[in-house]
């Protein structure tokens, strides 16, 4: 009855309801019942209209704009890029590598030996450094690459603690140092690369390296890799006293296949099969002629991929 009266009343038939209520034949009780039903019906319709209006407003109002996403903050210089501190796996893309080379405000200083210092003995040579604004340690994987002469680098994980090199032959030696990421990518921007020439017992007459002239420092790859790591190997190096593409180029050769770089950037090598592979790095002028400086500008390494 309530639904019928609601439809009857709100479809424009209010006059008919009035006539019904004024009918003298209706008892007072029935008349009151009709009035009660009408009151309830009017209240229900008002509530429905209020809900409909609210729904319309919700549809009409534009959705709240998503909070503007803040650009991801660059991790601090001590942040590790993955869970494997000694992994040679390469995280991310070339863009990630480009960013990983640039860490603001990092400085490196060699405290000992001093440049041109003559040491009494090469039995135990203590190297000490000061590395600022760049956290190192095995727990985060970051470290410094320490290169004696033109040997493969030593990964030194506590950069502010001394490193002892044993049994250095008498004569002149070079020390090169620069910070590296946990996957051995060299930090390349800022005051981060240092070279020191020192002597054990005496100076070498045949020493021809000149640190003021262009020279190349081979970093990666080196040593042995498992098959998973060999799916993508990092070829990395350091250039000093030159601008690639203007003064010189770097030629790299892997198993006899040569390519050239006119920009100082790391290279992601294609997957290599198990076995031994020869990697060669050479500094040449813009005409392709070798730039010679103490033997440092032409380096060969043999790496091994394990099955």
C-alpha positions as a Markdown table, in Angstrom:
| # | Residue | x | y | z |
|---|---|---|---|---|
| 1 | Unk | 0.0 | 0.0 | 0.0 |
| 2 | Unk | 2.8 | 2.4 | 0.9 |
| 3 | Unk | 4.5 | 1.9 | -2.5 |
| 4 | Unk | 1.2 | 2.4 | -4.3 |
| 5 | Unk | 0.4 | 5.6 | -2.5 |
| 6 | Unk | 3.9 | 7.0 | -3.1 |
| 7 | Unk | 3.6 | 6.4 | -6.8 |
| 8 | Unk | 0.0 | 7.8 | -6.8 |
| 9 | Unk | 1.0 | 10.9 | -4.9 |
| 10 | Unk | 4.2 | 11.8 | -6.7 |
| 11 | Unk | 2.9 | 11.2 | -10.2 |
| 12 | Unk | 0.7 | 14.3 | -9.8 |
| 13 | Unk | -2.4 | 12.7 | -8.2 |
| 14 | Unk | -2.5 | 14.6 | -5.0 |
| 15 | Unk | -6.0 | 15.9 | -5.7 |
| 16 | Unk | -7.4 | 12.4 | -5.8 |
| 17 | Unk | -5.8 | 11.5 | -2.4 |
| 18 | Unk | -7.3 | 14.7 | -0.9 |
| 19 | Unk | -10.7 | 13.6 | -2.2 |
| 20 | Unk | -10.2 | 10.2 | -0.6 |
| 21 | Unk | -9.3 | 11.7 | 2.7 |
| 22 | Unk | -12.4 | 14.0 | 2.7 |
| 23 | Unk | -14.7 | 11.1 | 2.0 |
| 24 | Unk | -17.2 | 11.1 | 4.9 |
| 25 | Unk | -17.7 | 7.4 | 4.6 |
| 26 | Unk | -14.1 | 6.8 | 5.8 |
| 27 | Unk | -13.6 | 6.0 | 9.4 |
| 28 | Unk | -11.3 | 8.2 | 11.5 |
| 29 | Unk | -9.0 | 5.2 | 12.0 |
| 30 | Unk | -8.7 | 4.5 | 8.3 |
| 31 | Unk | -8.1 | 8.2 | 7.6 |
| 32 | Unk | -5.3 | 8.3 | 10.2 |
| 33 | Unk | -3.7 | 5.2 | 8.7 |
| 34 | Unk | -3.7 | 6.8 | 5.2 |
| 35 | Unk | -2.1 | 9.9 | 6.6 |
| 36 | Unk | 0.6 | 7.9 | 8.4 |
| 37 | Unk | 1.4 | 5.9 | 5.2 |
| 38 | Unk | 1.6 | 9.2 | 3.2 |
| 39 | Unk | 4.0 | 10.7 | 5.8 |
| 40 | Unk | 6.3 | 7.7 | 5.6 |
| 41 | Unk | 6.2 | 7.7 | 1.8 |
| 42 | Unk | 7.1 | 11.4 | 1.6 |
| 43 | Unk | 10.0 | 10.8 | 4.0 |
| 44 | Unk | 11.3 | 7.9 | 1.9 |
| 45 | Unk | 11.2 | 9.8 | -1.3 |
| 46 | Unk | 13.1 | 12.7 | 0.2 |
| 47 | Unk | 15.8 | 10.3 | 1.4 |
| 48 | Unk | 16.1 | 8.7 | -2.0 |
| 49 | Unk | 16.4 | 12.2 | -3.7 |
| 50 | Unk | 19.2 | 13.1 | -1.2 |
| 51 | Unk | 21.1 | 9.9 | -2.1 |
| 52 | Unk | 20.6 | 10.5 | -5.8 |
| 53 | Unk | 22.0 | 14.0 | -5.5 |
| 54 | Unk | 25.0 | 12.9 | -3.6 |
| 55 | Unk | 25.7 | 10.2 | -6.2 |
| 56 | Unk | 25.4 | 12.8 | -9.0 |
| 57 | Unk | 27.8 | 15.2 | -7.2 |
| 58 | Unk | 30.3 | 12.3 | -6.8 |
| 59 | Unk | 30.2 | 11.6 | -10.5 |
| 60 | Unk | 30.4 | 15.2 | -11.5 |
| 61 | Unk | 33.3 | 16.1 | -9.3 |
| 62 | Unk | 36.7 | 15.3 | -10.9 |
| 63 | Unk | 38.7 | 12.6 | -9.2 |
| 64 | Unk | 41.4 | 13.9 | -6.9 |
| 65 | Unk | 44.7 | 14.2 | -8.8 |
| 66 | Unk | 47.3 | 11.7 | -7.7 |
| 67 | Unk | 49.9 | 13.2 | -5.5 |
| 68 | Unk | 52.8 | 14.3 | -7.6 |
| 69 | Unk | 55.4 | 11.7 | -7.4 |
| 70 | Unk | 58.7 | 12.9 | -6.2 |
| 71 | Unk | 61.7 | 11.8 | -8.3 |
| 72 | Unk | 63.5 | 8.9 | -6.7 |
| 73 | Unk | 66.4 | 10.2 | -4.6 |
| 74 | Unk | 69.8 | 9.0 | -5.6 |
| 75 | Unk | 71.2 | 6.7 | -3.0 |
| 76 | Unk | 74.1 | 7.9 | -0.9 |
| 77 | Unk | 77.6 | 7.0 | -2.0 |
| 78 | Unk | 77.5 | 4.0 | 0.3 |
| 79 | Unk | 74.3 | 2.5 | -1.0 |
| 80 | Unk | 74.8 | -1.0 | -2.4 |
| 81 | Unk | 73.1 | -1.8 | -5.7 |
| 82 | Unk | 72.3 | -5.4 | -5.0 |
| 83 | Unk | 72.7 | -8.1 | -2.3 |
| 84 | Unk | 76.0 | -9.6 | -3.7 |
| 85 | Unk | 78.9 | -7.3 | -2.7 |
| 86 | Unk | 81.4 | -9.2 | -4.9 |
| 87 | Unk | 79.1 | -9.9 | -7.8 |
| 88 | Unk | 80.4 | -9.0 | -11.2 |
| 89 | Unk | 76.8 | -8.8 | -12.5 |
| 90 | Unk | 75.8 | -5.5 | -14.0 |
| 91 | Unk | 72.7 | -3.9 | -12.5 |
| 92 | Unk | 70.3 | -2.0 | -14.7 |
| 93 | Unk | 71.0 | -0.4 | -18.0 |
| 94 | Unk | 73.7 | 1.8 | -19.6 |
| 95 | Unk | 71.9 | 4.8 | -18.0 |
| 96 | Unk | 72.4 | 3.3 | -14.6 |
| 97 | Unk | 76.1 | 2.8 | -15.4 |
| 98 | Unk | 76.4 | 6.4 | -16.5 |
| 99 | Unk | 74.9 | 7.6 | -13.2 |
| 100 | Unk | 77.0 | 5.2 | -11.1 |
| 101 | Unk | 80.2 | 6.7 | -12.4 |
| 102 | Unk | 79.3 | 10.1 | -11.0 |
| 103 | Unk | 79.3 | 10.5 | -7.2 |
| 104 | Unk | 79.6 | 14.1 | -6.1 |
| 105 | Unk | 82.2 | 15.4 | -3.7 |
| 106 | Unk | 84.3 | 12.2 | -3.5 |
| 107 | Unk | 88.0 | 12.8 | -3.0 |
| 108 | Unk | 90.9 | 10.4 | -2.9 |
| 109 | Unk | 94.4 | 11.1 | -1.6 |
| 110 | Unk | 97.5 | 8.9 | -1.3 |
| 111 | Unk | 99.1 | 9.4 | 2.1 |
| 112 | Unk | 102.0 | 7.0 | 1.5 |
| 113 | Unk | 104.2 | 6.5 | -0.3 |
| 114 | Unk | 104.8 | 10.1 | -1.4 |
| 115 | Unk | 105.4 | 10.9 | -5.0 |
| 116 | Unk | 109.1 | 10.3 | -5.8 |
| 117 | Unk | 109.8 | 8.8 | -2.4 |
| 118 | Unk | 112.6 | 6.3 | -2.1 |
| 119 | Unk | 111.7 | 3.4 | 0.2 |
| 120 | Unk | 114.4 | 1.4 | 2.0 |
| 121 | Unk | 112.9 | -2.0 | 1.2 |
| 122 | Unk | 110.3 | -3.6 | -0.9 |
| 123 | Unk | 109.7 | -6.5 | 1.4 |
| 124 | Unk | 106.6 | -5.0 | 2.9 |
| 125 | Unk | 105.4 | -1.7 | 1.4 |
| 126 | Unk | 102.6 | 0.0 | 3.3 |
| 127 | Unk | 100.1 | 1.9 | 1.2 |
| 128 | Unk | 97.7 | 4.3 | 2.9 |
| 129 | Unk | 94.9 | 6.4 | 1.6 |
| 130 | Unk | 92.3 | 8.9 | 2.5 |
| 131 | Unk | 88.9 | 8.5 | 0.7 |
| 132 | Unk | 86.2 | 11.0 | 1.6 |
| 133 | Unk | 82.5 | 11.1 | 0.9 |
| 134 | Unk | 82.5 | 7.5 | -0.3 |
| 135 | Unk | 81.8 | 4.6 | 2.0 |
| 136 | Unk | 83.6 | 1.4 | 1.4 |
| 137 | Unk | 83.5 | -2.0 | 3.1 |
| 138 | Unk | 82.7 | -5.7 | 2.3 |
| 139 | Unk | 79.2 | -5.3 | 3.8 |
| 140 | Unk | 78.3 | -2.9 | 1.1 |
| 141 | Unk | 80.7 | -4.1 | -1.5 |
| 142 | Unk | 82.2 | -0.7 | -2.5 |
| 143 | Unk | 86.0 | -0.5 | -2.5 |
| 144 | Unk | 89.0 | 1.1 | -4.2 |
| 145 | Unk | 91.0 | -0.4 | -7.1 |
| 146 | Unk | 94.7 | -0.3 | -6.3 |
| 147 | Unk | 97.1 | -1.0 | -9.2 |
| 148 | Unk | 100.8 | -1.5 | -8.8 |
| 149 | Unk | 102.7 | -0.9 | -12.0 |
| 150 | Unk | 100.4 | -2.4 | -14.7 |
| 151 | Unk | 99.3 | -5.5 | -12.8 |
| 152 | Unk | 95.6 | -6.4 | -12.4 |
| 153 | Unk | 94.0 | -4.3 | -9.7 |
| 154 | Unk | 93.7 | -5.2 | -6.0 |
| 155 | Unk | 90.1 | -4.6 | -4.6 |
| 156 | Unk | 90.7 | -2.9 | -1.3 |
| 157 | Unk | 87.5 | -2.9 | 0.7 |
| 158 | Unk | 88.6 | -0.7 | 3.7 |
| 159 | Unk | 89.9 | 2.3 | 1.9 |
| 160 | Unk | 91.0 | 4.2 | 5.0 |
| 161 | Unk | 93.0 | 1.3 | 6.3 |
| 162 | Unk | 96.6 | 0.6 | 5.1 |
| 163 | Unk | 97.2 | -2.0 | 2.4 |
| 164 | Unk | 100.5 | -3.9 | 2.6 |
| 165 | Unk | 102.2 | -5.0 | -0.7 |
| 166 | Unk | 104.9 | -7.6 | -0.3 |
| 167 | Unk | 108.1 | -8.3 | -2.2 |
| 168 | Unk | 108.3 | -5.3 | -4.6 |
| 169 | Unk | 111.5 | -5.5 | -6.6 |
| 170 | Unk | 114.1 | -2.7 | -6.3 |
| 171 | Unk | 113.6 | 0.1 | -8.7 |
| 172 | Unk | 110.8 | 2.5 | -9.7 |
| 173 | Unk | 107.1 | 1.6 | -9.4 |
| 174 | Unk | 103.7 | 3.3 | -10.0 |
| 175 | Unk | 100.7 | 3.2 | -7.8 |
| 176 | Unk | 97.2 | 4.1 | -9.2 |
| 177 | Unk | 94.1 | 4.2 | -7.1 |
| 178 | Unk | 90.4 | 5.0 | -7.8 |
| 179 | Unk | 87.1 | 4.1 | -6.1 |
| 180 | Unk | 84.8 | 1.5 | -7.6 |
| 181 | Unk | 81.2 | 0.3 | -7.2 |
| 182 | Unk | 80.4 | -3.1 | -5.7 |
| 183 | Unk | 80.4 | -4.5 | -9.3 |
| 184 | Unk | 83.8 | -2.9 | -10.0 |
| 185 | Unk | 82.6 | 0.0 | -12.1 |
| 186 | Unk | 85.1 | 2.9 | -11.7 |
| 187 | Unk | 84.0 | 6.2 | -10.3 |
| 188 | Unk | 85.2 | 8.7 | -13.0 |
| 189 | Unk | 84.1 | 12.2 | -12.1 |
| 190 | Unk | 85.8 | 14.4 | -9.6 |
| 191 | Unk | 89.1 | 14.3 | -7.8 |
| 192 | Unk | 89.0 | 10.5 | -7.5 |
| 193 | Unk | 92.0 | 9.1 | -9.5 |
| 194 | Unk | 95.5 | 9.4 | -8.2 |
| 195 | Unk | 98.9 | 8.2 | -9.5 |
| 196 | Unk | 102.1 | 8.1 | -7.4 |
| 197 | Unk | 105.5 | 7.2 | -8.7 |
| 198 | Unk | 107.8 | 5.9 | -6.0 |
| 199 | Unk | 111.0 | 3.9 | -5.8 |
| 200 | Unk | 112.2 | 0.9 | -3.8 |
| 201 | Unk | 115.9 | 1.2 | -2.8 |
| 202 | Unk | 116.8 | 3.1 | -6.0 |
| 203 | Unk | 115.4 | 4.8 | -9.1 |
| 204 | Unk | 115.2 | 2.8 | -12.4 |
| 205 | Unk | 117.2 | 4.2 | -15.3 |
| 206 | Unk | 114.9 | 2.6 | -17.9 |
| 207 | Unk | 111.6 | 3.9 | -16.4 |
| 208 | Unk | 109.9 | 5.9 | -19.2 |
| 209 | Unk | 106.4 | 6.5 | -17.8 |
| 210 | Unk | 105.4 | 10.2 | -17.6 |
| 211 | Unk | 102.3 | 10.8 | -15.5 |
| 212 | Unk | 101.8 | 14.3 | -17.1 |
| 213 | Unk | 101.2 | 12.8 | -20.6 |
| 214 | Unk | 98.2 | 10.8 | -21.8 |
| 215 | Unk | 97.9 | 7.4 | -20.4 |
| 216 | Unk | 95.4 | 4.6 | -20.1 |
| 217 | Unk | 94.5 | 2.5 | -17.0 |
| 218 | Unk | 93.0 | -1.0 | -17.6 |
| 219 | Unk | 90.4 | -2.0 | -15.0 |
| 220 | Unk | 88.0 | -4.7 | -16.1 |
| 221 | Unk | 87.5 | -7.5 | -17.0 |
| 222 | Unk | 90.0 | -9.6 | -15.1 |
| 223 | Unk | 90.4 | -13.1 | -13.6 |
| 224 | Unk | 87.7 | -15.8 | -13.7 |
| 225 | Unk | 83.9 | -15.6 | -14.0 |
| 226 | Unk | 81.2 | -18.2 | -13.7 |
| 227 | Unk | 78.8 | -18.8 | -16.6 |
| 228 | Unk | 76.1 | -16.6 | -15.2 |
| 229 | Unk | 78.4 | -13.6 | -14.7 |
| 230 | Unk | 79.8 | -14.1 | -18.2 |
| 231 | Unk | 76.4 | -13.4 | -19.8 |
| 232 | Unk | 77.3 | -9.7 | -19.5 |
| 233 | Unk | 80.8 | -8.6 | -18.7 |
| 234 | Unk | 82.0 | -5.1 | -17.9 |
| 235 | Unk | 84.9 | -3.6 | -19.8 |
| 236 | Unk | 86.1 | -0.6 | -18.0 |
| 237 | Unk | 89.1 | 1.7 | -17.9 |
| 238 | Unk | 90.5 | 5.1 | -16.9 |
| 239 | Unk | 91.8 | 7.8 | -19.1 |
| 240 | Unk | 94.2 | 10.5 | -18.0 |
| 241 | Unk | 95.4 | 13.8 | -19.6 |
| 242 | Unk | 93.3 | 13.5 | -22.7 |
| 243 | Unk | 89.8 | 13.8 | -24.1 |
| 244 | Unk | 88.6 | 10.9 | -26.1 |
| 245 | Unk | 87.1 | 11.8 | -29.4 |
| 246 | Unk | 89.3 | 14.9 | -29.6 |
| 247 | Unk | 92.8 | 13.8 | -28.6 |
| 248 | Unk | 92.7 | 10.1 | -28.8 |
| 249 | Unk | 90.6 | 6.9 | -29.1 |
| 250 | Unk | 90.5 | 3.6 | -27.2 |
| 251 | Unk | 90.7 | 0.4 | -29.1 |
| 252 | Unk | 89.4 | -2.7 | -27.4 |
| 253 | Unk | 89.8 | -6.2 | -28.8 |
| 254 | Unk | 88.1 | -9.4 | -27.5 |
| 255 | Unk | 89.3 | -12.6 | -29.1 |
| 256 | Unk | 90.6 | -10.8 | -32.1 |
| 257 | Unk | 87.6 | -8.6 | -32.8 |
| 258 | Unk | 88.4 | -4.9 | -32.5 |
| 259 | Unk | 86.1 | -1.9 | -31.8 |
| 260 | Unk | 86.9 | 1.7 | -31.1 |
| 261 | Unk | 85.6 | 4.2 | -28.5 |
| 262 | Unk | 85.7 | 7.9 | -28.9 |
| 263 | Unk | 83.8 | 8.5 | -25.6 |
| 264 | Unk | 84.9 | 7.6 | -22.1 |
| 265 | Unk | 82.3 | 5.1 | -21.2 |
| 266 | Unk | 82.1 | 1.5 | -20.0 |
| 267 | Unk | 81.3 | -1.3 | -22.4 |
| 268 | Unk | 79.0 | -4.2 | -21.8 |
| 269 | Unk | 80.6 | -7.2 | -23.6 |
| 270 | Unk | 78.5 | -9.8 | -25.2 |
| 271 | Unk | 78.2 | -13.2 | -23.5 |
| 272 | Unk | 81.3 | -15.3 | -23.7 |
| 273 | Unk | 81.4 | -19.1 | -23.8 |
| 274 | Unk | 83.4 | -21.2 | -21.3 |
| 275 | Unk | 87.1 | -21.1 | -21.8 |
| 276 | Unk | 89.9 | -18.6 | -22.0 |
| 277 | Unk | 89.5 | -15.2 | -23.7 |
| 278 | Unk | 92.0 | -12.5 | -24.5 |
| 279 | Unk | 91.0 | -8.9 | -23.9 |
| 280 | Unk | 93.2 | -6.1 | -25.2 |
| 281 | Unk | 93.0 | -2.4 | -24.5 |
| 282 | Unk | 95.0 | 0.2 | -26.5 |
| 283 | Unk | 95.2 | 4.0 | -26.6 |
| 284 | Unk | 95.7 | 5.4 | -30.1 |
| 285 | Unk | 95.6 | 8.9 | -31.6 |
| 286 | Unk | 92.8 | 10.1 | -33.9 |
| 287 | Unk | 94.6 | 8.5 | -36.9 |
| 288 | Unk | 94.8 | 5.1 | -35.1 |
| 289 | Unk | 98.5 | 5.3 | -34.3 |
| 290 | Unk | 99.6 | 4.0 | -30.8 |
| 291 | Unk | 100.2 | 6.6 | -28.1 |
| 292 | Unk | 103.2 | 5.3 | -26.1 |
| 293 | Unk | 103.8 | 6.1 | -22.4 |
| 294 | Unk | 105.8 | 3.6 | -20.4 |
| 295 | Unk | 103.9 | 0.6 | -21.6 |
| 296 | Unk | 100.6 | 1.5 | -19.9 |
| 297 | Unk | 98.7 | 2.4 | -23.0 |
| 298 | Unk | 98.6 | -1.2 | -24.4 |
| 299 | Unk | 97.4 | -3.9 | -22.0 |
| 300 | Unk | 96.4 | -7.5 | -22.5 |
| 301 | Unk | 94.5 | -9.7 | -20.1 |
| 302 | Unk | 93.4 | -13.3 | -20.3 |
| 303 | Unk | 90.1 | -14.1 | -18.6 |
| 304 | Unk | 88.6 | -17.4 | -17.9 |
| 305 | Unk | 84.9 | -18.3 | -18.1 |
| 306 | Unk | 84.1 | -21.4 | -16.0 |
| 307 | Unk | 81.4 | -23.9 | -17.0 |
